[in-house]
Amino acid sequence: MVKLSIKNFGPITSGFKPNDGFFDIKQCSVFIGPQGSGKSCVVKLISLFSWLEKNLVADSLDEKIESKDFVKKIFDYHGIADYINNETKIKYKGNVYDFTLAGEVLKAAKKKHAYVRPKVLYIPADRSFCTAIKNPGKITGLPENTFEFLLDFTDAELGLKEKLFYIPINGFCFSYDEKGKQAFLIDEKKNYINISYASSGILSVLPLTLTTAYYSGFLSVKPITESIDQVIKKRNEALDQLSKIQLVLDNLEVIDKNVPESKILQQYKVLNSLGNELKNLEKTVKTSQSILSKDINSRLINIVEEPEQNLFPEAQADVLYYLLQCMNSGSVLGGRNSLVISTHSPYVIEALNNSIYAKRLVDSGKSIDGLLETNELVSYDDVAAYKLSDGIIETIKDDEIKQIDASYLDSCSERIRTLYSKLEDIEFSDE
């Protein structure tokens, strides 16, 4: 399991206090808190170290990570280099590498753990403009992480190949004309609408959901090259042949004194032949698995800032459920996708609690037909949820009721309601 510890980095000072400062990053991780509390810092660090681990495993870095210039470069990518100071201490425990940042000094320690290469997708809050860009390669001046997402979104558009993408709100479909570089919405009445005239909610949710679906493997169109496809096909054929050989071996007669010598020799020949074939097939599988784990993205780490942006509360819940569908879809090679969210929205948290609750009911044998789909559910044990405020990171999971404690966000509503009550008291007072 991935773990992270942060101290004295931007608005985060004390960080997480239990477990020697380490908090878990699980399949679904959520961070809440007011503006400037450090939510974006946390999710950007998860993106940064996931990317760094991936490139170290692939041996694709030209620079030494100990270099201060390299440290500044990768932190500048997310606009957080200025948060590093002499007291900064960040530790990241990954699948293959552990990283430690002390001041400006970054170190890595390699571990012998299994690794499935991810696509690290960072979806920034300033994503709405992406639908209006026709020539992303010519755009300059954007933050690097935003520009990278723009390219990812463009790849997702091109991956549609004139097919329709169903946006999970308001019954709209999206279509992209590659030749004319035109993007269209199609409403329930089959009317074509230029994407430029779409609502702010659509402009926010389209890049989010289309790109997530594309890279998670949730769309039938998958980002996979022909050469990669051949590797996968070769691996799957070898695995299939292995299972057939094993079936033959399982059905060979046990050799005993009652079996004729000619049949014994025949069985030895079969065993010898199958043994050699097994060795060759196992080598093929091992080689292809090595290629796939090192050079091919086999899962998605989906990091989303403010999925609720510009959306009505009901639509916020619909988008959360869609992100969970993509998370649960697996990917091209069956890797386990993950989802990391920063949010201000109580509706996102409530929707996530619904998915957790429904999963518990299903696991206990109860039916939830017509309420939520199976692929919209998530286990409580696979969720991490944290609140950031005053430089501190705290878990907001309630292990007793197996839910996320939303009281912190509810307290904000309570403050507004209390003010209203005081105004009422003034209106109806006797004075």
N, C-alpha and C positions, 0 to 999 in steps of 0.2 A: 504494500500500500504506500502511496506517495504521501510524504509528510513535509510540512513547511514550518519554519520558525523565523519570525521577523522582529527585530528590535531596532529602534532609533532609525527608522527609514521613513522620511516624509512625516505625515501626521501620526504614524504608528510609532509609539515610544516603548511602552512596556510589552506590548504584544500579547501573546497568549501565555497565561501563567502556569496552568497545569502541564504535566508531561514534559518537564524540562523545556517548555516553550513551544513544543511541536504540536500542531493541529493537523488532523487527517484531511486529505483530499480524496473524496470517494467518487463513485461513479456519477453521482449527482451532488454537486456542492453549491451552496447558496450563501451569498454575503449581503447583509443589509446594513443600513446605517445612514446618517444624514450626509449632506454634501460635505466634502472635504474630510471625511472620517478615515479614508484609506481603502475603501472597497476596490476602486480601480487599481490601486497599487498592488493589492493582493492578486487580483486576477491577471494583471500584467506580469507579475512575477511568475505565476504558474505558467503562463504562455512562454515567457522568456526561458525558463529552465527546462520546460518540455522540449522546446526547439533546440536548446543547447545539447541536451542529452541525445536527442535524435541524431544530430550532426556528429557528435563524438562517436556514437555507435557506428555510423556510416563512414567515419574517418573522412569527412568532407570539409573540414575546416582548414584553411590555409594559414591562419594565425594561431599563435599560442594564447590560450585563454588566460594565462597569468599576466599578459600584457595589460597595462592600464588603459592603453588606447583601445584594446579590444573590449574591455569592460565598459568603457564610456560609450563605445559604438553600440553594443547590444542593449544597453540601458537607454541610450538616446533614441533607439528605434521606437520605444514606447513612451518617450518623453519623460522619463523618470530618473535620468542620470543626475540631475541636480539634487535629488533626495539623498544621495550617498554622502555621508560625512565620516569623520574619524571614529565615531561611536557606533556606526552601522554594523549590525551582525545579522546576516541572513544565512539560514541553513536549509537546504533542500535535499530530502532523501528520495531519490528516484528509483526506477526499476533496475538500472545498471550502474548509474553514477550517483554519488553524493557530492553536492556542491556546498562550499562555504565561502561567503563573502564577508571579510572583516575589513572595514574601511573600504579601500579601493582594491584590496588584494583578493582575487578569486582563485580558489583551488578546487580540484576535482579528484575524487577517489573512486576507482572502478570496483564494482562488485560482480560476482558471477551469478547473475540472475537471468531468467528468460526475458526476452524483449520482443514485443510486437510493435513494429514501426508505425507511428501515428501520422496523420495529417493534423497539424496544429492550426486550427482555424480561429482567428481572433476577430470577433465581430464588434466593431466600435459603435459608440452611441451616435456618432455623426455619419450614419450610413444612408440617410434618406436621399442624399443628392446622387447616389450611385446610378439610379435609374435614368438620370438625365445625361449621363456621359456617353458619348458615341465613340470617342477615340481615346480610351484611357491611357494608352502609351504616350500621348502627347501632353498629358496633364502634369503640371509642375507645382511645387509649393505645398503639396499635401503632407501631413504627418506620414511617416513611413508606414506605420501599421494601417492607416486608413488607405493609403495607396495600394498596399498589398491586398487588402480586402477587396478593393475595387477590381483588381485583376482576378481575384478568386470569383467574384460575382460575375464578371464577364465570361470566365470559363464556364460557369454554371449556365449562363444564358445560351452560350454556343452549344453546350451539351444537350440542350433541349431538342435541337435539330428539328425545329418547326412543330414539335409536339406541344401539347397544352400542359401547363402547370397549374394545379388547383390551389389557389391561395386559401389558407384555412380560416378566412373570415369573409363575411358578406357574400359568399357564393360567387366570387369572381374567379376567372381563369386568366392566366398570363401566357402570352405567346411572343416569341422573338423571331423576327425576320432577319436571318443572318445576312442575306444579300443586301437588303436595303438598310440594315442596321436600325430597324424600327421595332419598338416594343409596344405591345398592345394589351389592353385589358379587354376581357369579354364578359359581359354581365349575364344574368340569368335569362335575359330575353335575346341573347345572341348578338347584342349590339357591340361593335368594336369601338373602343375608346382609346385615344392616344394616351400613353402612360403619363405624359406631361400634365394631363388634366386630373390625375388621380388625387384622392384625398391624402392628407399628411400621414394618416394611419397606414394606408396602402403603401405609400412610399417608404415607410419605415419597416413594415412587416415583409414586403416582397424580397428585398435583399437578404433579410434575416432567414426566412424560411426556405427560399429557393437554394441558397448556398449551403445551408445546413443539410437539406434533403439530398443535394447532389453529392456532397462529400461524405455523408453518412452511409451512402448506399441505399437510401430509402427510395430514391427514384430508380426506375428501370434503366435509365441511362446512367452509366457509371463512368467516372473519370479513370479509364484504364486503357493502356496502350496495347497494341497488337502483340508486342514482344512479351509484355507481362501476362497477357491472356494465354500465350503459348506455354509459359512457365507453369501457370496454374493448371492448364489442361494436362500437361505432362505429369505434374504431381498427382492430380486426381486419378488419372489413368493408372499410375503406378500403385496408388493406394487401393484402387479397385482390384487390380490384378493380385495384390498381396492378399486381399480378403478371399479371393477365389482359391489361391494356392493353399491358404490356411484351411479352407473347407476340405480340399483334397487330402491334406495331411491328416485332418481329424477323422476322415473316413477310411484311411488305409487300415487293412486288417492287422491286428496284433500278431507278431510272428511267434509261433510256438512250434512244438515238435510235430504237430499234426499237419502243418502246412508243407506241401511239397517243396523240395529244394529249388525247383525251377521258378516257383512263385516267389520264394524268398529272394532269389537273385533279381527277379523282375522288380520287386518292391524296393530293393536296394538301389537299383538304377533310377527308379522314379524319385526316390528320396534324394539321391545325389544330384539329379537334374534340377529338382525343385529347390534344393538347398542353394545351388549356384544362382538360380534365378532370383531367389529371395535376397541374396546378398546384393545382386545388381540393382534390384528394385528398391531395396532399403537405401542404397547409396543414392539413387535418383531422388527419392523422397527427401533424404537428408540434405542433398545439394540444393534442391529447389526450395526447401523450407528456409535454408540459409540465405538464399538469394532474396526470397520474399521478405524475411524479417529484417534484412539489412537495407534493401533498395526499394521496397514497395510499401506504400502507405496501406496498412491493413486495418486501421481503425481510425476513429475521429476523436480528437480532443476538441470539443466545441466550447469556446469561451465567449460568452455573450454579455455585453453591457446593456442593461436596461431593456429587456425584451418588451416591457410594457409601453415603450415610448410612443406617444401620440395615439394610444388605443383606449377605447371605451372598456370599462371593467370586464364585461363579458368576453370581449375580444382578447383581453389580456390572458384570461383563463384558457381560451381556445388555443392561443399561441403557445402557452406553456405545455398544454397537452400535446401539441404537434411536435414541440422540441423533444418531449419524452418519447414520442413514437419514433423519431429519428434516432434517439439515443438507444432505444431498445431494438433497432432494426439490425444490429450487427453491421457488417460492412462487406466489401468485396470478398475478403478472405475469412469472414466470420470473426474478426477481432471485436473486442468489447468497446463500444463507443462510450464516451463520457461527456458530461455536461457541467459547465461551470457558469454560474450566473451572478451578476451583481444587480441589485434591484432596490427600489424605494417602495415598491408596491405591495400593500397587504393582500391584494387580489392574487398576485402571483404565489405568495406564500400559502394562501387559503386553497388555491387550486392544487398546489403540490401536496398539501395535507390531505386533500380528497384522494389523490392518487395513492398516497401511502396507506390511507384507511381502507380504500378499495382493495388494495393488494393483500392486506391482512385478512379481509373478509374472504377473498377468493382462496387464499391459502388455507383457510379454515373450512372450506367446502361450501361456502355460501355463494349464491348467484347474484351478480350485479348487472344482469342483462338490461340493456337499454340505458344504462347510466354512464359507464365508461368502457372503452375498448381495452382488451387485455394488454395491448402494446402501449397503453397510456399509463400503466401502473409502474410503481417503483417500490422496492422494499425499504422499510425504515432503516434497516442496517446498511443499505447502500447509499444513504443520504447523509451529508454533512451540512450543517447550517450554523452560521456565525453572525454575531452582531459586532459592529465596530463603533466605538465612541470613546472620546477622550484618550485616544492613544492605546486603547485596550481592545483585544479580540476575545470574545466570549462565545461559547457554544449556546445555542438557543433550542437544542433538542430536549424534549421532555421524555425521558426514558420510561416514566411511569405510565403515561398514556400513549406512548409511541407516536408522538406528533411533534411538529415544530411549534415552539412557543411564539405566537405572534403578538404577545401583549405589548412588546416594545413599540410596534407600529400602531397598535390599538391605542396606546397611551397618547400618541400624537392626535388621534381623533378625539380622545377624551379631553385634551387641552382645548380644542376648538369648541367642543360641546360645553365645557365649563365656562368659557368666555361668553357663549350665547346665553347661558343661564344667568350670568351676572348682568348682562344687558337687559334680560327680562326682569330681573329684580329691580333694576333702576326704573324701568317703564311702569311697573305696577306697585312701586313703593308708595307709601302714604305721603311722602314729602313732596 
